[in-house]
């Protein structure tokens, strides 16, 4: 597995093994807490897709991400699954689809999760190809392996969200842009532009990948000095590529222009200034948070040091393709920092690109050390394996642990089962989000994003509520900003310190999930 510009059978076998490993770890826990519980964003995408499939109307009427590569395939999945279930013609629109999905939501959600897992796994060969083009095939293999080992990406790939679709189409658009450096034909530009347009139709921030295509053309133009005919042909191809970016976006998200009122309303919501636990930093604060908190939480410190070394290596060796990869990653990071909100999950699209530079540094280090080993033709390959194993052993162990935990019921399901068995039927429970799902039971559950935001203990008692159920997925956000939310902190502190605790469900016992506490009101 020594560095070479040619992809060998060994590289292909290793890549297949990585893909198989990724598929297993993503699928083993893909069911999660279905059918009883799902994440809030999943409900949004499911409802959008379900409305489209039920009515036959191709306008999703929501363009927040915009999420086209999730919403449209998901609507098709719901439609086809329903046609098979009901024995209907494949092209017939069924007004009863919504009721049928409502009767078995877990099955339909699971089909959708298979789609997002497919996107995540299919992105790995693209990461390999990007690493191969930027450096060499060995770097590509190591980068694909490191890209797998992200618990954050794993957990979001197992949900009906656009993260893994954005990763796939972003990598596809970037790869096709890099290939323009080798074959600057009109067809190559058109394909790159279309892929980038579809990527933007998945997640708006992926517009930052378009400069890779533009800069590739600028590099090519600089090589064609004194050849006016070739320069004119390249400029024509470059303009075609940019036009295809717009075409790809329109083909994937046609109602962006046809329903701009909804677009404006959705973007206003997505660009809101406040969201509990994810606001208030500004551009500089967001950028610093991504670099000092979110990125270190997404990979080991050793990887960050190696990635910086790999980037320096690319600059010293003037590897144009590698520098284009770095360019889009930096632009993406700057772009997400301009938003009012900040989320660690927004890094999912560029962490695999950073892994390319980590891999490049590992391969270069192995080659450097191998020079000190006399007459050992396979020394570099052995050292690549050893060094990769050294820096990825603990992350791989933790990653597999998280994957296996996903196959176990979380605290939310443990709480549901205990409450159904022990709380008297007909009882009224007011609850935070991310607590026990109590639908289809004999209990009356009233859910609030945060109980503290909608009243105090006396308010709930006067409303006839007998139990309060809270989740640290909510109250911990308030506690971290106690000065900003004194009333909400006082509410949760009064329960945590003096409330009449009935039962607490901890991830220490269940293995995963939020800490859920059930309190009785006197």
Secondary structure, DSSP 8 states (H G I E B T S, - for coil): ----SS--HHHHHHHHHHHHHHHHHHHTTTTTTTTT---HHHHHHHHHHHHHHHH-----S--SSB-HHHHHHHHHHHHHHHHHHHT--TT---TTHHHHHHHTHHHHHHHHHHHHHHHHHHHHHHHHHHHHHHT-HHHHHHHHHHHH--HHHHHHHTSSSSHHHHHHHHHHHHHHHHHTTT---HHHHHHHHHHHHHHHTTBGGGGGGHHHHHHHHHHHHHTTTT-HHHHHHHHHHHHHHHHHHHHHHHHH-THHHHTHHHHHHHHHHHT-S--TTS-S-HHHHHHHHIIIIIHHHHS-HHHHHHHHHHHHHHHHTT-HHHHHHHHHHHHHHHHHHHSSS--GGGGHHHHHHHHHHHHHHHHHHHHHHHTTSTT-TTHHHHHHHHHHHHHHHHHHHHHHHHHHHTTS--HHHHHHHHHHHHS-TT-EEEEESSS---TTSSSEEEEES-HHHH--HHHHHHTT--EEEEEHHHHHHHHHTTTT-HHHHHHHHHHHHHSEEEEEE-HHHHSSS--EEEEE--
